[in-house]
């Protein structure tokens, strides 16, 4: 299946945001973060950045707060990068719960197999 335009743009943003966070962000509140997906809305005006963090609930909260405060910085860095686009979508960051859900299912299946 050929990815559509919003999916391709989301992948491009994912790579760029990952690069910005790893190279230019020096906030100690951000732990070991992984950008899993960037979902760009069909009108290209907004995008949701899904991420995961290694650590406990407190580390997730710290990272969430830091990302919320530096969304503008990341947006400005994207504008000044080599991306050849006229307008960038506004960014919002959301913790990706799919890995947590997968771990719950895995634990449940292990308990069932022990019976």
N, C-alpha and C positions, 0 to 999 in steps of 0.2 A: 504494500500500500504506500502510495506517495504521500508524504506529509503535506498538509496544506500550508498556506502562507503564514498563518498565525503560529502554527507549530514550529515551523522553521525559524521564525523570528524569536519564539520562546527559547529554542535551543541556543540561538546566538546570544540572547540576553543571559541565559544561564551560564554560558562560558565566560562572558565578560564580567558578570557579577561575581562569579567565583574567583576570577583573577583579581578583581578590585579588592575583595575581602581578604584574600591571601597576601596581597602585596602592599596594599596601602592603608588598610585598617589596622590600627594599633591599640584598639580598645581592649583592656584586660577582661572586661565582662564577657567578651565573645570567646566561647570555648572552642572545642573541636567541632566545627560546623560543616555540614555538607548541604549544598544546594541540590535538591532532588529534581525540581521541576519549576518552570516558569510558565504559568498559564496566562496567555495574552488574550484579552477580550477581543471579540470580533471587530469592534470599532477602533482598536489599537490605542485607546485612550487610557487604559489601565491594565495592570498586570499583577498577578499574585505570585509571589516568590515562596515556594514551599521548601522548607529546610528541616534538617534534623540536627540534634546536638548530642554529643556523648556526654552523659552526666546525669545527675539527679534533677529533681523538680526545681530546686533552687538555681542550678546552672541554667536550666531552660528559661526560667523567669529573667535572669540577668541578661541572657543573650537576646531574649525577646525585647526587653527594654532598650538594650543597646541598638538593636537593628531598627527599632521604631524611631529612635533619635537620629540615626545616621542614614535614614532613607534619602534625605535631601542630598547629603554628601555623595552617596552612591549614584544618585540620579545625575548630579553635576559631573561626576567622573565619567559616567556613560556618555554624557553630552560632549565632553572634551576628548573622548577617545576617538579612535579611527573609524567608528561606525558612520556610514554614509546614509543617514536617515534624517528627515526633516524634523519630526517630532518624536519624542520618546514618551512612552506611557508612564503614568504615575505608578509608583511601586508601593505595594503593601506586602508585608512579610507575615507568613502564617506557618506555625509549627506543623509539620507533616506527621499525623498520627498513624499512618498506614503501617509503619514498622512496628510500633507498639501493638497495634491490633494483630499483626502477623505473629508477634512473639506470644501473645495471649492464646491464639489458636494453636500454635506449636506446643505450648505448655499443656493445653487441654488435651490435645491428641496424645501426648506422652502419658498423661494421667490415665487416659482411656486404655492405652496399650498395656499399662501395668495391671489392669483389672483382669 
